[in-house]
């Protein structure tokens, strides 16, 4: 039987220009808001902090805070 990745969080390794899937899934969670982000809509992340962000505004605010 095939296993579906639907409704399962992926584990990613964030790189400067992309990301590598470590554990398959269909989404990640925003590090700040906890919002579910489908992988095909993921646009904002920090390779340094290894965090995903739901929007440019959230990413900007998070990255302005000390690590």
Phi, psi and omega per residue, in radians:
X1 nan 2.372 3.129
X2 -1.364 2.463 3.118
X3 -1.673 2.381 3.128
X4 -1.654 2.502 3.081
X5 -1.629 0.098 -3.120
X6 -1.128 2.393 3.106
X7 1.115 0.405 3.137
X8 -2.110 2.289 -3.133
X9 -1.261 2.363 3.068
X10 -1.504 2.719 2.985
X11 -1.959 2.175 -3.044
X12 -2.111 2.704 2.939
X13 -1.944 2.012 -3.079
X14 -1.463 2.321 3.101
X15 -2.008 3.002 -3.116
X16 -1.059 -0.665 -3.065
X17 -2.079 0.330 -3.132
X18 2.979 -2.824 3.116
X19 -2.605 2.748 3.102
X20 -1.988 2.355 3.127
X21 -1.428 2.081 3.097
X22 -1.619 -0.701 3.079
X23 -2.296 2.117 -3.095
X24 -1.049 2.583 3.091
X25 -3.099 3.105 -3.110
X26 -1.877 -0.057 -3.110
X27 -2.755 2.941 2.956
X28 -2.263 2.936 3.116
X29 -1.852 2.453 3.078
X30 -1.123 2.313 -3.111
X31 -1.156 -0.396 -3.089
X32 -1.734 -0.929 -3.022
X33 -1.625 -0.324 -3.075
X34 1.392 0.051 -3.130
X35 -1.149 2.460 3.102
X36 -1.319 2.246 -3.135
X37 -2.086 1.945 3.069
X38 -1.035 2.470 -3.085
X39 -1.005 -0.618 -3.136
X40 -1.291 -0.120 3.085
X41 -1.939 0.001 -3.114
X42 -1.249 2.053 -3.106
X43 -2.177 -0.350 -3.016
X44 -2.207 2.220 3.099
X45 -2.771 2.927 3.060
X46 -2.070 2.056 3.083
X47 -1.203 -0.592 -3.139
X48 -1.167 -0.827 -3.106
X49 -1.550 -0.199 -3.092
X50 0.977 0.891 -3.141
X51 -2.263 2.556 3.045
X52 -1.794 2.598 3.141
X53 -2.275 2.512 -3.066
X54 -1.335 -0.420 -3.108
X55 -2.643 2.909 3.093
X56 -1.111 -0.665 -3.141
X57 -1.109 -0.786 3.128
X58 -1.134 -0.742 3.130
X59 -1.069 -0.779 -3.128
X60 -1.068 -0.822 3.139
X61 -1.105 -0.740 -3.119
X62 -1.140 -0.710 -3.076
X63 -1.329 -0.259 3.079
X64 -1.442 -0.262 3.125
X65 -1.485 2.586 3.058
X66 -1.053 2.541 -3.116
X67 -1.208 nan nan
